[in-house]
């Protein structure tokens, strides 16, 4: 059981409010829900702490750890802030200067943000959503992350896991293989 006396705060920059699907147990169906897509502010250590805390509780999800680590490197000014960006989706809609790290539903890391085609290095959705045995609390978090990134950037390339469900996810979201039968994908406006 997780007991928290002090929630981590961050001052993420709201990029866009997006609609996902939230399961309503009393209705036994999904209904539209508004969530916030935010850019993690590199100068705010509390942003990094929020991602790190979320990643700590997303046990065995290495991409969340890598994304949180990138945020730390940005905060420490080790990585170039014009080339590297970290984003998250949270259920918090107001007062983003004081959100709850437990409300983070997904996160993503971009490299080459200063180029026409960026690299989606990592994307991670909250494991409780991915691995739910029955109706996950939320749906379309990963797709929503991709859709907002598509609205920000003119092109996105990535290398996916060699897993058919992951490959299908990118194909379904409009990505095309750069070279046939590889895990390298690209999306362009």
ChimeraX commands (.cxc) that place a marker at each C-alpha (Angstrom):
marker #1 position 0.00,0.00,0.00 radius 0.5
marker #1 position 1.27,3.44,-0.88 radius 0.5
marker #1 position 1.08,6.06,1.84 radius 0.5
marker #1 position 2.06,9.58,0.91 radius 0.5
marker #1 position 2.25,12.51,3.27 radius 0.5
marker #1 position 3.87,14.89,0.81 radius 0.5
marker #1 position 2.84,14.86,-2.83 radius 0.5
marker #1 position 5.38,15.88,-5.40 radius 0.5
marker #1 position 4.66,19.17,-7.15 radius 0.5
marker #1 position 5.64,20.34,-10.58 radius 0.5
marker #1 position 4.98,23.30,-12.81 radius 0.5
marker #1 position 4.50,21.62,-16.14 radius 0.5
marker #1 position 3.51,23.73,-19.14 radius 0.5
marker #1 position 0.07,22.85,-20.50 radius 0.5
marker #1 position 0.32,22.12,-24.21 radius 0.5
marker #1 position -3.18,20.88,-24.88 radius 0.5
marker #1 position -6.24,19.34,-23.26 radius 0.5
marker #1 position -7.05,16.01,-24.90 radius 0.5
marker #1 position -9.92,13.58,-24.73 radius 0.5
marker #1 position -9.36,9.96,-23.72 radius 0.5
marker #1 position -11.79,7.28,-22.59 radius 0.5
marker #1 position -12.46,6.66,-18.88 radius 0.5
marker #1 position -14.22,3.56,-17.60 radius 0.5
marker #1 position -17.36,4.27,-15.59 radius 0.5
marker #1 position -18.02,1.14,-13.47 radius 0.5
marker #1 position -21.61,2.10,-12.64 radius 0.5
marker #1 position -22.40,2.41,-16.37 radius 0.5
marker #1 position -20.09,-0.46,-17.36 radius 0.5
marker #1 position -18.88,1.59,-20.31 radius 0.5
marker #1 position -16.29,4.14,-21.34 radius 0.5
marker #1 position -17.08,7.84,-21.55 radius 0.5
marker #1 position -14.96,10.76,-22.82 radius 0.5
marker #1 position -12.65,12.32,-20.24 radius 0.5
marker #1 position -10.47,15.41,-20.50 radius 0.5
marker #1 position -6.80,15.09,-19.52 radius 0.5
marker #1 position -3.84,17.45,-19.80 radius 0.5
marker #1 position -0.87,16.99,-22.12 radius 0.5
marker #1 position 2.05,18.87,-20.58 radius 0.5
marker #1 position 5.67,19.64,-21.33 radius 0.5
marker #1 position 7.89,18.98,-18.35 radius 0.5
marker #1 position 9.75,22.17,-17.46 radius 0.5
marker #1 position 13.50,21.48,-17.27 radius 0.5
marker #1 position 14.19,24.30,-14.79 radius 0.5
marker #1 position 11.68,23.02,-12.27 radius 0.5
marker #1 position 13.16,20.21,-10.16 radius 0.5
marker #1 position 9.66,19.36,-8.96 radius 0.5
marker #1 position 8.71,18.30,-12.50 radius 0.5
marker #1 position 11.60,15.86,-12.48 radius 0.5
marker #1 position 10.69,14.62,-9.02 radius 0.5
marker #1 position 7.10,13.97,-10.14 radius 0.5
marker #1 position 8.27,11.86,-13.08 radius 0.5
marker #1 position 10.79,10.02,-10.90 radius 0.5
marker #1 position 8.20,9.24,-8.26 radius 0.5
marker #1 position 5.73,8.00,-10.88 radius 0.5
marker #1 position 8.46,5.88,-12.48 radius 0.5
marker #1 position 9.37,4.41,-9.07 radius 0.5
marker #1 position 5.81,3.19,-8.64 radius 0.5
marker #1 position 5.58,1.91,-12.22 radius 0.5
marker #1 position 7.65,-1.11,-11.23 radius 0.5
marker #1 position 9.72,-2.79,-13.95 radius 0.5
marker #1 position 8.82,-0.21,-16.60 radius 0.5
marker #1 position 12.27,0.76,-17.82 radius 0.5
marker #1 position 11.05,3.40,-20.26 radius 0.5
marker #1 position 9.51,5.44,-17.44 radius 0.5
marker #1 position 12.86,5.31,-15.60 radius 0.5
marker #1 position 14.73,6.41,-18.73 radius 0.5
marker #1 position 12.30,9.28,-19.35 radius 0.5
marker #1 position 12.61,10.42,-15.71 radius 0.5
marker #1 position 16.40,10.21,-16.01 radius 0.5
marker #1 position 16.31,12.37,-19.14 radius 0.5
marker #1 position 14.27,14.91,-17.20 radius 0.5
marker #1 position 16.96,14.92,-14.48 radius 0.5
marker #1 position 19.69,15.45,-17.10 radius 0.5
marker #1 position 17.72,18.35,-18.58 radius 0.5
marker #1 position 17.30,19.86,-15.12 radius 0.5
marker #1 position 21.04,19.55,-14.50 radius 0.5
marker #1 position 21.70,21.19,-17.90 radius 0.5
marker #1 position 23.62,18.12,-19.10 radius 0.5
marker #1 position 21.32,17.62,-22.11 radius 0.5
marker #1 position 20.49,20.34,-24.62 radius 0.5
marker #1 position 17.01,21.70,-23.83 radius 0.5
marker #1 position 16.41,22.74,-27.44 radius 0.5
marker #1 position 17.04,19.19,-28.66 radius 0.5
marker #1 position 15.45,17.13,-25.86 radius 0.5
marker #1 position 11.90,17.39,-24.55 radius 0.5
marker #1 position 9.87,15.40,-22.04 radius 0.5
marker #1 position 6.07,15.30,-22.06 radius 0.5
marker #1 position 3.38,13.73,-19.88 radius 0.5
marker #1 position -0.36,13.17,-19.75 radius 0.5
marker #1 position -2.00,13.80,-16.40 radius 0.5
marker #1 position -5.57,13.74,-15.17 radius 0.5
marker #1 position -4.93,17.04,-13.43 radius 0.5
marker #1 position -6.54,19.90,-15.34 radius 0.5
marker #1 position -5.94,22.86,-13.04 radius 0.5
marker #1 position -3.13,24.21,-10.90 radius 0.5
marker #1 position -0.40,22.36,-12.74 radius 0.5
marker #1 position 2.09,23.97,-10.40 radius 0.5
marker #1 position 0.87,21.55,-7.74 radius 0.5
marker #1 position -0.22,18.28,-9.35 radius 0.5
marker #1 position -0.11,14.80,-7.89 radius 0.5
marker #1 position 2.50,12.47,-9.41 radius 0.5
marker #1 position -0.05,9.66,-9.04 radius 0.5
marker #1 position -2.20,11.32,-11.70 radius 0.5
marker #1 position 0.40,10.87,-14.45 radius 0.5
marker #1 position -1.01,8.45,-17.03 radius 0.5
marker #1 position 1.81,8.45,-19.56 radius 0.5
marker #1 position 5.08,10.07,-20.56 radius 0.5
marker #1 position 7.26,10.47,-23.62 radius 0.5
marker #1 position 10.76,11.62,-24.55 radius 0.5
marker #1 position 11.72,13.42,-27.76 radius 0.5
marker #1 position 15.21,13.90,-29.19 radius 0.5
marker #1 position 16.20,16.19,-32.06 radius 0.5
marker #1 position 13.34,18.58,-31.20 radius 0.5
marker #1 position 15.17,21.28,-33.13 radius 0.5
marker #1 position 15.00,19.30,-36.41 radius 0.5
marker #1 position 12.13,18.88,-38.88 radius 0.5
marker #1 position 11.80,15.18,-38.00 radius 0.5
marker #1 position 12.12,14.37,-34.30 radius 0.5
marker #1 position 13.01,11.06,-32.68 radius 0.5
marker #1 position 10.47,9.56,-30.29 radius 0.5
marker #1 position 13.00,7.89,-28.00 radius 0.5
marker #1 position 10.61,6.48,-25.44 radius 0.5
marker #1 position 6.92,6.38,-24.68 radius 0.5
marker #1 position 5.42,4.80,-21.57 radius 0.5
marker #1 position 1.83,4.42,-20.42 radius 0.5
marker #1 position 1.04,3.70,-16.77 radius 0.5
marker #1 position 1.35,-0.08,-16.30 radius 0.5
marker #1 position -1.98,-0.36,-14.45 radius 0.5
marker #1 position -3.58,0.76,-17.71 radius 0.5
marker #1 position -1.53,-1.45,-20.02 radius 0.5
marker #1 position -1.75,-4.63,-17.95 radius 0.5
marker #1 position -5.33,-4.36,-16.66 radius 0.5
marker #1 position -6.97,-7.76,-16.77 radius 0.5
marker #1 position -10.34,-6.26,-17.46 radius 0.5
marker #1 position -11.47,-2.75,-18.22 radius 0.5
marker #1 position -8.52,-0.40,-17.65 radius 0.5
marker #1 position -9.45,2.86,-15.95 radius 0.5
marker #1 position -8.36,4.83,-19.06 radius 0.5
marker #1 position -7.93,4.01,-22.74 radius 0.5
marker #1 position -6.10,5.69,-25.64 radius 0.5
marker #1 position -3.32,7.27,-23.56 radius 0.5
marker #1 position -0.55,6.20,-25.96 radius 0.5
marker #1 position -2.56,7.24,-29.01 radius 0.5
marker #1 position -3.30,10.61,-27.39 radius 0.5
marker #1 position 0.40,11.17,-26.73 radius 0.5
marker #1 position 1.17,10.41,-30.37 radius 0.5
marker #1 position -1.65,12.65,-31.63 radius 0.5
marker #1 position -0.42,15.66,-29.68 radius 0.5
marker #1 position 3.17,15.05,-30.77 radius 0.5
marker #1 position 1.89,14.93,-34.37 radius 0.5
marker #1 position 0.28,18.34,-33.84 radius 0.5
marker #1 position 3.58,19.78,-32.54 radius 0.5
marker #1 position 6.09,18.25,-34.95 radius 0.5
marker #1 position 6.11,17.80,-38.76 radius 0.5
marker #1 position 7.68,14.36,-38.61 radius 0.5
marker #1 position 8.37,11.66,-36.03 radius 0.5
marker #1 position 10.68,8.68,-36.36 radius 0.5
marker #1 position 11.19,5.84,-33.90 radius 0.5
marker #1 position 12.51,2.35,-33.42 radius 0.5
marker #1 position 9.94,0.09,-31.78 radius 0.5
marker #1 position 10.23,-3.11,-29.83 radius 0.5
marker #1 position 10.16,-6.24,-31.94 radius 0.5
marker #1 position 6.71,-7.10,-30.64 radius 0.5
marker #1 position 3.76,-7.46,-32.98 radius 0.5
marker #1 position 1.31,-5.62,-30.72 radius 0.5
marker #1 position 3.72,-2.65,-30.47 radius 0.5
marker #1 position 4.31,-2.69,-34.23 radius 0.5
marker #1 position 0.54,-2.80,-34.82 radius 0.5
marker #1 position 0.09,0.14,-32.44 radius 0.5
marker #1 position 2.39,2.33,-34.53 radius 0.5
marker #1 position 0.94,1.16,-37.84 radius 0.5
marker #1 position -2.59,1.86,-36.55 radius 0.5
marker #1 position -1.46,5.36,-35.58 radius 0.5
marker #1 position -0.30,6.27,-39.08 radius 0.5
marker #1 position 3.38,5.37,-38.89 radius 0.5
marker #1 position 5.05,3.61,-41.82 radius 0.5
marker #1 position 8.11,1.42,-41.85 radius 0.5
marker #1 position 11.19,3.26,-43.08 radius 0.5
marker #1 position 12.56,-0.01,-44.45 radius 0.5
marker #1 position 10.23,-3.00,-44.99 radius 0.5
marker #1 position 10.26,-5.67,-42.27 radius 0.5
marker #1 position 12.17,-3.54,-39.75 radius 0.5
marker #1 position 11.20,-1.89,-36.49 radius 0.5
marker #1 position 12.07,1.58,-37.75 radius 0.5
marker #1 position 9.03,3.78,-38.32 radius 0.5
marker #1 position 8.28,7.29,-39.49 radius 0.5
marker #1 position 5.26,9.55,-39.54 radius 0.5
marker #1 position 5.05,12.76,-41.58 radius 0.5
marker #1 position 2.38,15.45,-41.94 radius 0.5
marker link #1:1,2 radius 0.2
marker link #1:2,3 radius 0.2
marker link #1:3,4 radius 0.2
marker link #1:4,5 radius 0.2
marker link #1:5,6 radius 0.2
marker link #1:6,7 radius 0.2
marker link #1:7,8 radius 0.2
marker link #1:8,9 radius 0.2
marker link #1:9,10 radius 0.2
marker link #1:10,11 radius 0.2
marker link #1:11,12 radius 0.2
marker link #1:12,13 radius 0.2
marker link #1:13,14 radius 0.2
marker link #1:14,15 radius 0.2
marker link #1:15,16 radius 0.2
marker link #1:16,17 radius 0.2
marker link #1:17,18 radius 0.2
marker link #1:18,19 radius 0.2
marker link #1:19,20 radius 0.2
marker link #1:20,21 radius 0.2
marker link #1:21,22 radius 0.2
marker link #1:22,23 radius 0.2
marker link #1:23,24 radius 0.2
marker link #1:24,25 radius 0.2
marker link #1:25,26 radius 0.2
marker link #1:26,27 radius 0.2
marker link #1:27,28 radius 0.2
marker link #1:28,29 radius 0.2
marker link #1:29,30 radius 0.2
marker link #1:30,31 radius 0.2
marker link #1:31,32 radius 0.2
marker link #1:32,33 radius 0.2
marker link #1:33,34 radius 0.2
marker link #1:34,35 radius 0.2
marker link #1:35,36 radius 0.2
marker link #1:36,37 radius 0.2
marker link #1:37,38 radius 0.2
marker link #1:38,39 radius 0.2
marker link #1:39,40 radius 0.2
marker link #1:40,41 radius 0.2
marker link #1:41,42 radius 0.2
marker link #1:42,43 radius 0.2
marker link #1:43,44 radius 0.2
marker link #1:44,45 radius 0.2
marker link #1:45,46 radius 0.2
marker link #1:46,47 radius 0.2
marker link #1:47,48 radius 0.2
marker link #1:48,49 radius 0.2
marker link #1:49,50 radius 0.2
marker link #1:50,51 radius 0.2
marker link #1:51,52 radius 0.2
marker link #1:52,53 radius 0.2
marker link #1:53,54 radius 0.2
marker link #1:54,55 radius 0.2
marker link #1:55,56 radius 0.2
marker link #1:56,57 radius 0.2
marker link #1:57,58 radius 0.2
marker link #1:58,59 radius 0.2
marker link #1:59,60 radius 0.2
marker link #1:60,61 radius 0.2
marker link #1:61,62 radius 0.2
marker link #1:62,63 radius 0.2
marker link #1:63,64 radius 0.2
marker link #1:64,65 radius 0.2
marker link #1:65,66 radius 0.2
marker link #1:66,67 radius 0.2
marker link #1:67,68 radius 0.2
marker link #1:68,69 radius 0.2
marker link #1:69,70 radius 0.2
marker link #1:70,71 radius 0.2
marker link #1:71,72 radius 0.2
marker link #1:72,73 radius 0.2
marker link #1:73,74 radius 0.2
marker link #1:74,75 radius 0.2
marker link #1:75,76 radius 0.2
marker link #1:76,77 radius 0.2
marker link #1:77,78 radius 0.2
marker link #1:78,79 radius 0.2
marker link #1:79,80 radius 0.2
marker link #1:80,81 radius 0.2
marker link #1:81,82 radius 0.2
marker link #1:82,83 radius 0.2
marker link #1:83,84 radius 0.2
marker link #1:84,85 radius 0.2
marker link #1:85,86 radius 0.2
marker link #1:86,87 radius 0.2
marker link #1:87,88 radius 0.2
marker link #1:88,89 radius 0.2
marker link #1:89,90 radius 0.2
marker link #1:90,91 radius 0.2
marker link #1:91,92 radius 0.2
marker link #1:92,93 radius 0.2
marker link #1:93,94 radius 0.2
marker link #1:94,95 radius 0.2
marker link #1:95,96 radius 0.2
marker link #1:96,97 radius 0.2
marker link #1:97,98 radius 0.2
marker link #1:98,99 radius 0.2
marker link #1:99,100 radius 0.2
marker link #1:100,101 radius 0.2
marker link #1:101,102 radius 0.2
marker link #1:102,103 radius 0.2
marker link #1:103,104 radius 0.2
marker link #1:104,105 radius 0.2
marker link #1:105,106 radius 0.2
marker link #1:106,107 radius 0.2
marker link #1:107,108 radius 0.2
marker link #1:108,109 radius 0.2
marker link #1:109,110 radius 0.2
marker link #1:110,111 radius 0.2
marker link #1:111,112 radius 0.2
marker link #1:112,113 radius 0.2
marker link #1:113,114 radius 0.2
marker link #1:114,115 radius 0.2
marker link #1:115,116 radius 0.2
marker link #1:116,117 radius 0.2
marker link #1:117,118 radius 0.2
marker link #1:118,119 radius 0.2
marker link #1:119,120 radius 0.2
marker link #1:120,121 radius 0.2
marker link #1:121,122 radius 0.2
marker link #1:122,123 radius 0.2
marker link #1:123,124 radius 0.2
marker link #1:124,125 radius 0.2
marker link #1:125,126 radius 0.2
marker link #1:126,127 radius 0.2
marker link #1:127,128 radius 0.2
marker link #1:128,129 radius 0.2
marker link #1:129,130 radius 0.2
marker link #1:130,131 radius 0.2
marker link #1:131,132 radius 0.2
marker link #1:132,133 radius 0.2
marker link #1:133,134 radius 0.2
marker link #1:134,135 radius 0.2
marker link #1:135,136 radius 0.2
marker link #1:136,137 radius 0.2
marker link #1:137,138 radius 0.2
marker link #1:138,139 radius 0.2
marker link #1:139,140 radius 0.2
marker link #1:140,141 radius 0.2
marker link #1:141,142 radius 0.2
marker link #1:142,143 radius 0.2
marker link #1:143,144 radius 0.2
marker link #1:144,145 radius 0.2
marker link #1:145,146 radius 0.2
marker link #1:146,147 radius 0.2
marker link #1:147,148 radius 0.2
marker link #1:148,149 radius 0.2
marker link #1:149,150 radius 0.2
marker link #1:150,151 radius 0.2
marker link #1:151,152 radius 0.2
marker link #1:152,153 radius 0.2
marker link #1:153,154 radius 0.2
marker link #1:154,155 radius 0.2
marker link #1:155,156 radius 0.2
marker link #1:156,157 radius 0.2
marker link #1:157,158 radius 0.2
marker link #1:158,159 radius 0.2
marker link #1:159,160 radius 0.2
marker link #1:160,161 radius 0.2
marker link #1:161,162 radius 0.2
marker link #1:162,163 radius 0.2
marker link #1:163,164 radius 0.2
marker link #1:164,165 radius 0.2
marker link #1:165,166 radius 0.2
marker link #1:166,167 radius 0.2
marker link #1:167,168 radius 0.2
marker link #1:168,169 radius 0.2
marker link #1:169,170 radius 0.2
marker link #1:170,171 radius 0.2
marker link #1:171,172 radius 0.2
marker link #1:172,173 radius 0.2
marker link #1:173,174 radius 0.2
marker link #1:174,175 radius 0.2
marker link #1:175,176 radius 0.2
marker link #1:176,177 radius 0.2
marker link #1:177,178 radius 0.2
marker link #1:178,179 radius 0.2
marker link #1:179,180 radius 0.2
marker link #1:180,181 radius 0.2
marker link #1:181,182 radius 0.2
marker link #1:182,183 radius 0.2
marker link #1:183,184 radius 0.2
marker link #1:184,185 radius 0.2
marker link #1:185,186 radius 0.2
marker link #1:186,187 radius 0.2
marker link #1:187,188 radius 0.2
marker link #1:188,189 radius 0.2
view
